[in-house]
Every structure is written in C-alpha cells, then in structure tokens.
Amino acid sequence: MVKHRPLILSSVTLFWVLSGCSLQSARSVAAPEPEEVAPIKPPMEVRIEQPARPFPTETLYSLLTAEIAGSRAQYDLALSNYSQQARETHDPQIAERATLIARYLNNNDLALEMARIWVDASPENKDALANTSMAYLQTGQLREAFNYSVRLLDQGGEPLFQNIAANAARLQDEERAKLLSDFASQLQQHPQDEQLIVGTGILLQQQGKYEEAMNLTHQALKLHPRSIPAAILEANLLHQLKRDEEAIAKMATLLEFYPDNISLRQQYARILTHHDLDLAQQQFQILVKQRPGDGELLLSLGIIAMERKDTETARKTFEALLDKDQHLSTAHYYLGRMAEARQDSAEAIIHFLQVDSGNDFLSATLSLLDIFVRQQDFLSAQQHMNRVRLRFPDQSEALYTLHGQTLVKHNYLTEADKVLSEGLVNYPNSTRLLFARAMLNNQRNRLTATEQDLRQILKLDANNVSALNSLGYILADRTQRYDEARQLLDKALRLKPDDSAIMDSMGWLLYRLGKYPEALSQLRSAFNTGPNPEIAAHLGEILWMIGEQDEARRIWEEGIKLAPGDPVIQETLQRLKADL
C-alpha cells in the first residue's frame, strides 16, 4: 500500500467546505417525514492526506485556486475547479471535497456525479457510500439510494433507509411497490434492523396498508422499545386509523421520557390540532422555544393562535416571521386579516400589498379589492387589478370576473357593468364574463340585455348548462314564453338530470303553467337533492298555494336556517302576505 504523508490545513480555510456538509447518522431521523440533514461543526484542525504520487502542475494550480476561492467565499469557482480535477484524476480525496461542496451549494446533480467518482475510487469507504446514497436520494433515485445504503450497512455504517422510505411518498404506487419489494428482501436478511423495519412500515403506510404497517411497528418496538421513529410511525398510523386518543396518550407518555425530542413533540402537536387546539398551541410554543429559528414551527403556532382567537400571540408570531425573513407572504397575509378584523383598513392594505405569489395571493388580492370597493375607492381597485392582470396575464379573464362580482356583491352595479364590459372588449368570447354580465343585467331588470348575453353564450357553447338553465328560468319567471323556457330546461335536464338548480327551474316553470302536482314533485326532488333558500322559497310557495300552509312554513324555516341572511324567503313571505 502506498504511504501518505499528512498535509495540515487551517480549519479557517476548510470551514466553508465542511460546514453544513457532514452527513448525519440516519438513525436519528424520526420518520415518516423527510428530514433535512443537520450540519456537524468541523474540528479545529483537519488533516487531508496528499498522495505520494505527484499531481501535474496544472492540477496543483487548479486545486490551489480552488482553496483560495473557497477562503474568499467564491464557492462556485471552487466547485468548478474541484469537480474538473475529480473527473480528470479520479482521486478520492478531490472527489470527496467536490461532493461536499456540491452538497453545500445544493447542486444535487453534480454532487451525485462527484460521489460516484468518490465511491468508485474507494468502494468500501463509509463516507463515500453514505454520500452516494444521499446524492441519489436528493435526486429522487430512491432504489439506487437504497442499494448504496445496503452496501453501507454491510460495511457497518449507518444507512439512510428511513429517509429513503419517507421520500417515497412522492412516487407512483408502482414505483413504490418495487422499492417496498427491495426493503422486504433486505428485511429478510436483517430481520432485527430498526431502520429496515420502520422504513418498510413507512412504505406500507404510504400504500394504504395500515394494519400491516402497524404490525411492523409493534415488531420494531418489541425489538427496540425506545425507538422514537417507530413510536412516531405508530402515532401516525393510529391517527390514520381514527384512533387519535390512543396516539395522543402514547405520545404524551413518551414525551415524559424524551421531553427534548423535537420530532416526537412535533408529531404530538400535529395530531392535537385535530382535537385540542389549546394543548396544540402549548406544544408549539414549547417547540418554538426549543427551536427558535424554525419558521415552520412559528407559522404553525401563529395559525393555531388565530384559530383560537389568541390575536396577541398570533400577531407577535407573524411579526417574528417578518423579523426572521421567513414565510413573508403568509405572515403579511395573516397580519392583514387580523388588521381587517379590527377594522384597521389602512394597515390591512399595507400587509395585503406585500403578499407575493403563493397560496395566499388570490385571497389577499380579493381582500384588497373588497377593501377598496367598500371604501368606494374604485380608482385604487382598478389600478390594483390592472397590476395583478399585468403580473398574471393568463388569469386576466378570471380577474375581470372577480372584480365585477365584488362590485356586484356591494351593489355597485354601474361600476360592475363597466368592469365586465371592459373585460368583454378584451375577451369577447368569454362565456364566464358573458354569464357574469347576464346575471348583473338580470339583477338590473334588463331583460333584453340579459337574454342577449345568454344567447351569445349558447352560440359559443350550445350545451352550456348554466346558460340553458338561467335563460329557461328567466323566461319562465319574467315572461310568458313558456314553450321556449321548456325547450331550454328540457335540454339542460338531459345534460344534467340530477342538478337541483335545473330541477328547481323546471318546477317553477310547471308552477307558472298551473301544473301544481308536477311542480310540487319536481321541487320536492330539487330540495331533497340540494336544499337552498331559493328552492325552499319556491317549494314553500306552492305548498302555501295548495293549502299546505304548515308544511310551507316548515320548509321556509328550514331554508332560513340554511342561509339566515338570504332575503329570498322574506320576499316570498311579503308577496304572499304569509307569516311563519
């Protein structure tokens, strides 16, 4: 074997390489969710062995340049030089350095390439095997990651079986089944290995085989009574099997023995959110103290505090997220909601304007629009929606519709007509905009304009059920063109025979024709299929007209309970001079 002489390098020079790059023991991962690999602080002095075989001058110069670049935080240049020299020399130490830098920079594809060079040069090196397994895992090649973890296990190292299994949730069932077969095969050879047992249980859980997974969990806990990953998997399975009380009790007991275990307490808190928000908030407050820089925990605490109407805790938590520059859009969105709830529109606007694209963006946009419209600041509303349309041109048509509907909601009908008509100038064949304007014109008693827009929709889409139903109902309710209404509603019912709205329209047409028994049957079916205040108003009116006044009152009362603020039933009562 060739002897090597040690080359001692300052830890200051190498800290940027090693910080964040060390591979954590996989047995600390508390499945079933993928965990980030935590960095291990480097030692004060690092020994790097230099081969006795001299490198060419060009190689030495490239490596020296990489070291200098690293010390100056020019990591991309350092990685470029190291990876080039790893390809040319296939030296395991250079490949190791390139692998660690690539991982530090989250360059997963290059990390995999470098790890493969490293492990090919040192096939029994545990670090090389572990990093190769991790690299395959981070590029989504889970079966390859599994194979290298098997080799790592055979060398006495700590494999990544639990992480691999946890990441399999994103696979298709067929691919996950192949991976499960790999796990099962290895489990036969290593029947007492904690990671293999738990990992196999996680895969079974993902496949929906909860009882089989539970059996493996019990096996793991019997062999390894203090296994936190197995305990967390058991709690997850109990939750999925609707046995939350058992899960909560088991995790509470475990926390008495392991109060500092973050993963255990986090899973306990998550399950509590389904049953006891007070206790869940307490647990998240403990977690935030244990891990104060974790934005995910802060976000969970803030949302739960809002649900509990603990506005002071929620406000402080979301403001802490802003201070930490984490989850900025979400924090601004919830702070905006809180400001709106206390009727501080000025502060709400400030926060909503800072919500970027994401899950909360549409809600923030609509909230801003609603505030501007309530304030009758139609210019700001228009300018805001113009900005949003420019930013999301693919959603422009829908945004015109939302703008118009918001104006209609606050009864600014003239302004709504302007917005919808402007939208139709840009999207003349938009059935969504045509329908919105038709309903607006119907509300304004503009029958001709209403019919014109609905007819235009049917020219564009002869089977548009909403247009067929709406035009049929309007003709039945506001004209005596019953034959036309019947044709439209018959076609709508053929297309959607179980639609309660269409059944209601047909029942109302039959009522207008004086066919009370048929109308009553149709409206009873409509109310049973999809009860709402309008159907209740119609059904109650027919019952009232045929002398079934007690039943009519009962139906109207049911309708009012469904939507207490809806005026349609009160309007019916006034027109019929009826009382409840």
C-alpha positions in Angstrom: 0.0 0.0 0.0 1.3 3.5 -0.9 2.2 5.5 2.2 0.9 9.1 2.5 2.2 12.0 4.4 -0.3 14.3 6.2 -0.9 17.8 5.0 -2.3 20.0 7.7 -4.7 22.8 6.6 -6.2 25.5 8.8 -9.7 24.9 9.9 -10.5 28.5 8.8 -9.6 27.5 5.2 -11.7 24.4 5.3 -14.7 25.5 7.4 -16.6 26.7 4.4 -16.3 23.3 2.8 -17.2 21.2 5.8 -19.8 23.3 7.5 -23.2 22.0 6.5 -21.8 19.1 4.5 -21.3 16.4 7.1 -23.7 13.5 6.9 -25.8 13.0 9.9 -26.4 9.4 11.1 -29.6 8.3 9.5 -30.7 6.5 12.7 -31.5 9.9 14.2 -34.2 10.5 11.5 -37.7 10.3 13.0 -39.7 9.0 10.1 -42.1 9.2 8.4 -41.4 12.7 7.1 -38.2 13.6 5.2 -35.8 15.4 7.5 -33.1 17.9 6.5 -29.6 16.6 7.3 -28.1 18.8 10.0 -24.6 20.1 9.7 -21.9 18.9 12.1 -19.4 21.5 13.3 -15.9 20.8 11.9 -13.0 20.1 14.2 -10.4 22.9 14.9 -7.8 21.1 12.7 -8.4 18.9 9.7 -5.8 16.5 8.2 -6.0 15.9 4.5 -3.8 13.2 3.1 -1.9 14.1 0.0 -0.9 11.2 -2.3 2.8 10.4 -2.7 2.1 10.3 -6.5 2.6 13.9 -7.5 -0.1 15.7 -9.4 0.7 17.6 -12.6 1.4 21.2 -12.2 -1.9 22.2 -13.8 -3.8 20.1 -11.3 -1.9 21.6 -8.3 -2.5 25.1 -9.6 -6.3 24.3 -10.1 -6.6 22.9 -6.6 -4.7 25.9 -5.1 -7.0 28.2 -6.9 -10.0 26.3 -5.5 -8.7 26.6 -2.0 -8.2 30.4 -2.4 -11.6 30.8 -4.0 -13.2 28.9 -1.1 -11.5 31.1 1.5 -12.9 34.1 -0.3 -16.4 32.6 -0.4 -16.2 32.1 -4.2 -17.8 28.7 -3.8 -18.9 28.3 -7.5 -15.3 28.8 -8.7 -14.0 26.4 -6.1 -16.6 23.7 -7.0 -15.8 24.1 -10.7 -12.1 23.5 -10.2 -12.6 20.6 -7.8 -15.1 18.9 -10.0 -12.9 19.3 -13.1 -9.9 17.8 -11.3 -12.1 15.0 -9.8 -13.1 14.0 -13.4 -9.5 14.1 -14.6 -7.7 12.5 -11.7 -10.4 10.2 -10.2 -8.6 10.9 -6.9 -11.0 10.0 -4.0 -9.9 13.0 -1.8 -10.6 15.5 -4.5 -13.9 13.8 -5.4 -14.8 13.9 -1.7 -14.1 17.6 -1.5 -16.1 18.2 -4.7 -19.0 16.2 -3.3 -19.2 18.1 -0.1 -19.0 21.5 -1.8 -21.7 20.5 -4.3 -24.0 19.4 -1.4 -23.3 22.6 0.4 -24.4 24.6 -2.7 -27.4 22.3 -3.2 -26.1 21.2 -6.6 -27.6 17.8 -6.3 -26.8 16.5 -9.9 -23.1 17.5 -9.6 -23.0 16.1 -6.0 -24.2 12.7 -7.4 -21.6 12.8 -10.2 -18.8 13.5 -7.7 -20.0 11.0 -5.2 -19.9 8.3 -7.8 -16.3 9.1 -8.7 -15.5 9.0 -5.0 -17.2 5.7 -4.3 -15.7 4.1 -7.4 -12.3 5.1 -6.2 -13.0 4.0 -2.6 -15.7 1.4 -2.8 -15.6 0.4 0.9 -15.3 3.9 2.3 -18.3 4.5 4.6 -18.4 8.3 3.9 -18.3 7.7 0.2 -21.2 5.2 0.4 -23.2 7.4 2.6 -22.8 10.5 0.4 -23.6 8.5 -2.7 -26.7 7.1 -1.1 -27.7 10.7 -0.1 -26.9 12.1 -3.5 -29.2 9.5 -5.2 -31.9 10.3 -2.6 -31.7 14.0 -3.2 -32.1 13.5 -7.0 -35.1 11.3 -6.5 -33.5 8.0 -7.5 -34.6 6.1 -4.4 -33.9 2.5 -5.4 -30.3 3.4 -6.3 -30.1 5.3 -2.9 -31.4 2.1 -1.3 -28.7 -0.1 -2.9 -25.9 2.1 -1.7 -27.4 2.2 1.8 -27.4 -1.6 1.7 -23.7 -1.6 0.9 -23.2 0.9 3.7 -25.0 -1.4 6.1 -22.7 -4.3 5.0 -19.7 -2.1 5.8 -21.1 -1.4 9.3 -22.2 2.1 8.5 -25.4 4.0 9.2 -27.8 3.6 6.2 -30.5 6.1 5.1 -33.4 3.6 4.9 -35.8 5.8 6.9 -35.1 8.9 4.8 -35.4 6.9 1.6 -38.8 5.5 2.7 -40.1 8.9 3.8 -39.2 10.4 0.4 -41.1 7.6 -1.4 -44.4 9.4 -0.7 -43.9 11.3 -3.9 -43.5 8.1 -6.1 -46.3 6.5 -8.1 -47.7 3.3 -6.5 -46.0 1.0 -9.0 -42.5 2.5 -8.3 -43.2 2.5 -4.6 -44.1 -1.2 -4.8 -40.8 -2.0 -6.3 -39.0 -0.1 -3.6 -41.1 -1.9 -1.0 -40.0 -5.2 -2.5 -36.4 -4.2 -2.1 -37.0 -3.3 1.5 -38.8 -6.6 2.2 -35.9 -8.6 0.6 -33.3 -6.9 2.8 -35.5 -7.2 5.9 -35.4 -11.0 5.5 -31.6 -10.8 5.7 -31.6 -8.3 8.6 -34.9 -9.0 10.5 -33.9 -7.0 13.6 -32.6 -3.9 11.9 -34.6 -0.9 13.2 -34.3 1.2 10.1 -35.4 -1.5 7.8 -38.4 -2.4 9.9 -39.5 1.2 10.3 -38.7 2.0 6.7 -40.8 -0.9 5.4 -43.6 0.2 7.7 -43.5 3.7 6.2 -43.8 2.3 2.7 -46.7 0.1 3.7 -48.3 3.2 5.3 -47.9 5.1 2.0 -49.5 2.2 0.2 -52.5 2.4 2.5 -51.8 -0.9 4.2 -52.1 0.5 7.7 -52.6 -2.8 9.6 -49.5 -4.4 8.0 -47.6 -1.3 8.8 -48.8 -1.4 12.4 -47.7 -5.0 12.8 -44.2 -4.0 11.7 -44.3 -1.0 14.1 -45.1 -3.3 17.0 -42.3 -5.6 15.9 -39.9 -2.6 15.9 -41.0 -1.5 19.4 -40.7 -5.0 20.7 -37.1 -5.2 19.5 -36.2 -1.6 20.1 -38.5 -0.4 23.0 -37.1 3.2 22.9 -37.3 3.7 19.2 -38.6 7.2 18.6 -39.1 6.7 14.8 -41.2 3.6 15.5 -43.2 5.4 18.1 -43.9 8.3 15.7 -44.9 5.9 12.9 -47.2 4.2 15.3 -48.9 7.5 16.3 -49.3 8.4 12.6 -50.9 5.0 11.9 -53.2 5.4 14.9 -54.3 8.8 13.6 -55.0 7.4 10.1 -56.9 4.6 11.6 -59.1 7.1 13.5 -57.6 6.1 16.9 -56.3 9.5 17.9 -57.0 9.1 21.6 -54.5 6.2 21.7 -52.0 8.1 19.6 -52.2 11.2 21.9 -51.9 9.1 25.0 -48.9 7.1 23.8 -47.0 10.3 22.6 -47.8 12.1 25.8 -46.2 9.2 27.8 -43.2 9.2 25.5 -42.7 12.9 25.9 -42.4 12.4 29.7 -39.3 10.3 29.0 -38.0 12.3 26.0 -39.1 16.0 26.5 -36.3 17.3 24.3 -37.2 15.2 21.2 -38.3 17.7 18.6 -39.7 15.2 16.1 -41.8 13.4 18.8 -43.3 16.6 20.2 -43.9 18.0 16.7 -45.9 14.9 15.7 -47.8 15.1 19.0 -48.7 18.7 18.4 -49.9 18.0 14.8 -52.3 15.3 16.0 -53.5 17.6 18.7 -54.6 20.2 16.2 -57.4 17.9 15.2 -58.7 17.6 18.7 -57.4 20.2 21.3 -56.2 23.5 19.9 -55.4 24.8 23.4 -53.0 21.9 24.1 -51.7 22.0 20.5 -50.7 25.7 20.9 -48.9 24.9 24.2 -46.9 22.2 22.4 -46.0 24.5 19.5 -44.9 27.2 22.0 -42.6 24.7 23.6 -41.3 23.7 20.1 -40.6 27.3 19.2 -38.6 27.7 22.4 -36.7 24.6 21.6 -36.0 25.6 18.0 -36.5 29.4 17.9 -35.2 29.8 14.3 -37.6 27.3 12.8 -40.1 29.3 10.6 -42.3 26.3 10.0 -42.9 26.0 13.8 -43.6 29.7 14.1 -46.0 29.6 11.2 -47.9 26.7 12.8 -48.1 28.5 16.1 -49.4 31.6 14.5 -52.1 29.9 12.6 -53.3 27.9 15.6 -53.3 31.1 17.8 -55.5 32.7 15.1 -57.9 29.8 15.1 -58.1 30.1 18.9 -58.7 33.9 18.5 -55.5 34.5 20.6 -54.7 37.5 18.5 -51.9 38.8 20.6 -49.9 35.6 20.3 -50.7 35.3 16.6 -49.6 38.9 15.9 -46.3 38.5 17.8 -45.7 35.2 16.0 -46.3 36.5 12.5 -44.2 39.6 13.2 -41.4 37.3 14.4 -41.6 35.6 11.0 -41.1 39.0 9.3 -38.2 39.8 11.6 -36.6 36.4 10.6 -37.3 37.0 6.9 -39.3 33.7 6.7 -42.7 33.0 5.2 -43.0 36.7 4.5 -46.1 36.5 2.2 -48.0 34.2 4.6 -47.2 36.3 7.6 -48.3 39.5 5.8 -51.5 37.8 4.7 -52.5 36.8 8.2 -51.4 40.2 9.7 -53.6 41.7 7.0 -56.6 39.6 8.0 -56.1 40.5 11.6 -56.0 44.2 10.8 -59.1 43.8 8.7 -60.9 42.1 11.6 -60.2 45.0 13.9 -61.4 47.3 11.0 -57.9 48.8 10.5 -58.2 49.0 6.7 -55.0 51.1 6.3 -52.8 48.5 8.0 -54.6 45.7 6.2 -53.9 47.3 2.8 -50.2 47.6 3.7 -49.9 43.9 4.6 -52.0 42.6 1.7 -50.0 44.6 -0.8 -46.9 42.6 0.4 -48.4 39.2 -0.2 -46.4 37.7 -3.1 -47.4 34.8 -5.4 -48.4 31.7 -3.5 -51.3 30.0 -1.8 -52.4 33.3 -0.1 -52.0 35.6 -3.1 -55.6 35.2 -4.5 -57.2 35.7 -1.1 -55.1 38.7 -0.4 -55.9 40.2 -3.8 -59.7 39.7 -3.2 -59.4 41.1 0.3 -57.6 44.2 -1.1 -60.3 44.6 -3.8 -63.0 44.2 -1.2 -61.5 47.0 1.0 -61.1 49.4 -1.9 -64.7 48.7 -3.1 -66.1 49.2 0.5 -64.3 52.5 0.6 -65.8 53.4 -2.8 -62.2 53.9 -3.9 -62.9 52.5 -7.4 -59.8 54.0 -8.9 -57.5 52.2 -6.4 -59.4 49.0 -7.1 -59.0 49.4 -10.8 -55.3 50.2 -10.5 -54.7 47.2 -8.2 -56.5 44.8 -10.5 -54.6 46.2 -13.5 -51.3 45.5 -11.8 -52.4 41.9 -11.0 -53.5 41.3 -14.5 -50.2 42.6 -15.9 -48.4 40.2 -13.5 -50.6 37.2 -14.3 -51.8 37.7 -17.8 -53.0 34.1 -18.0 -55.5 34.9 -15.3 -56.7 38.2 -16.7 -60.1 36.9 -17.8 -60.8 35.4 -14.4 -59.6 38.6 -12.6 -62.1 40.7 -14.6 -64.8 38.4 -13.5 -63.8 38.5 -9.8 -63.6 42.3 -10.0 -67.0 42.6 -11.4 -68.5 40.1 -8.9 -67.0 42.0 -6.0 -68.7 45.2 -7.2 -72.0 43.4 -7.6 -71.7 42.0 -4.0 -71.5 45.5 -2.7 -74.3 46.7 -5.0 -72.2 49.0 -7.2 -73.9 47.7 -10.3 -73.0 50.5 -12.7 -69.3 50.1 -11.9 -69.6 46.4 -12.2 -71.1 46.7 -15.7 -68.1 48.9 -16.7 -65.6 46.3 -15.5 -67.3 43.3 -17.1 -67.8 45.2 -20.4 -64.2 46.2 -20.4 -63.3 42.5 -19.9 -65.5 41.5 -22.8 -63.7 44.0 -25.1 -60.5 42.1 -24.4 -62.2 38.6 -24.2 -65.3 38.9 -26.5 -65.9 35.1 -26.5 -65.5 34.6 -22.7 -68.6 32.7 -21.6 -67.6 33.4 -18.0 -67.7 37.2 -18.5 -70.8 37.0 -20.6 -72.6 35.0 -17.9 -71.5 37.4 -15.1 -72.8 40.3 -17.1 -76.0 38.5 -17.9 -76.7 37.9 -14.2 -75.9 41.6 -13.5 -78.3 42.7 -16.2 -81.0 40.4 -14.8 -80.5 41.9 -11.4 -80.9 45.4 -13.0 -84.1 44.2 -14.7 -82.6 44.5 -18.2 -84.3 41.5 -19.8 -83.2 42.2 -23.4 -79.5 42.6 -22.4 -79.7 39.5 -20.2 -81.1 37.4 -23.0 -78.6 38.7 -25.5 -75.6 37.7 -23.4 -77.1 34.3 -22.6 -77.9 33.7 -26.3 -74.4 34.6 -27.2 -73.1 32.0 -24.7 -75.3 29.4 -26.4 -73.9 30.3 -29.8 -70.4 29.7 -28.5 -71.4 26.6 -26.5 -74.8 25.1 -27.3 -74.5 22.7 -24.3 -73.7 25.3 -21.7 -75.9 24.1 -18.9 -75.7 27.3 -16.8 -76.8 29.4 -19.7 -79.6 26.9 -20.6 -80.9 26.8 -17.1 -80.6 30.6 -16.4 -82.3 31.6 -19.6 -85.0 29.0 -19.2 -85.7 30.1 -15.6 -85.8 33.8 -16.6 -88.2 33.2 -19.4 -90.4 31.2 -17.1 -90.3 33.7 -14.3 -90.4 37.0 -16.1 -92.2 36.3 -19.4 -94.9 34.1 -20.8 -92.6 32.5 -23.3 -93.1 29.1 -21.7 -92.5 26.9 -24.7 -89.1 28.4 -25.2 -88.4 28.0 -21.5 -89.5 24.4 -21.6 -87.1 23.6 -24.6 -84.2 25.2 -22.8 -84.8 23.4 -19.5 -85.6 20.1 -21.1 -82.1 20.2 -22.7 -80.4 21.3 -19.5 -82.0 18.4 -17.6 -80.9 15.9 -20.3 -77.4 17.1 -19.9 -77.5 17.2 -16.0 -80.6 15.3 -14.8 -79.6 15.4 -11.1 -78.8 19.1 -10.9 -81.0 20.6 -8.2 -80.9 24.1 -9.7 -82.3 22.9 -13.0 -84.9 20.8 -11.2 -85.9 23.9 -9.3 -86.2 25.9 -12.6 -88.4 23.2 -14.2 -90.5 23.0 -11.1 -91.0 26.8 -11.2 -92.0 26.6 -14.9 -94.6 23.9 -14.1 -95.9 26.1 -11.3 -96.2 29.1 -13.6 -98.1 26.8 -16.0 -100.5 25.9 -13.2 -99.4 22.2 -13.1 -99.2 22.1 -9.4 -98.8 18.3 -8.8 -96.0 18.0 -11.3 -94.4 21.2 -10.0 -94.6 20.0 -6.4 -92.9 16.7 -7.2 -90.1 18.4 -9.1 -89.5 20.9 -6.4 -89.5 18.3 -3.6 -86.9 16.4 -5.6 -84.9 19.6 -6.0 -85.0 20.4 -2.3 -84.1 16.9 -1.3 -81.2 16.8 -3.8 -79.7 20.2 -2.9 -81.6 22.3 -0.4 -81.1 26.0 -0.5 -83.2 29.1 0.3 -84.4 29.8 -3.3 -85.7 26.2 -3.7 -87.2 26.4 -0.2 -89.0 29.7 -1.3 -90.4 28.1 -4.4 -91.4 24.8 -2.7 -93.0 26.7 0.2 -94.9 28.9 -2.2 -96.5 26.0 -4.0 -97.4 24.3 -0.7 -98.9 27.6 0.5 -101.0 27.9 -2.7 -102.4 24.4 -2.4 -103.4 24.9 1.2 -100.5 23.0 2.9 -99.5 26.1 4.9 -98.0 24.3 7.9 -95.6 22.3 5.7 -94.9 25.5 3.7 -93.8 27.3 7.0 -91.7 24.3 7.9 -89.9 24.4 4.5 -89.4 28.1 4.8 -87.9 27.8 8.3 -85.5 25.1 7.0 -84.5 27.4 4.2 -83.8 30.3 6.6 -81.6 28.1 8.7 -79.6 27.2 5.7 -78.8 30.9 5.0 -80.1 33.3 7.6 -79.1 36.4 5.7 -80.6 35.4 2.3 -83.6 37.7 1.5 -85.4 35.4 -1.0 -87.7 33.7 1.6 -88.6 37.0 3.3 -89.5 38.5 -0.1 -91.8 35.5 -0.8 -93.5 35.9 2.6 -94.2 39.5 1.9 -95.5 38.9 -1.6 -97.9 36.1 -0.3 -98.7 38.1 2.8 -97.7 35.0 4.7 -96.2 34.6 8.2 -94.1 32.0 9.9 
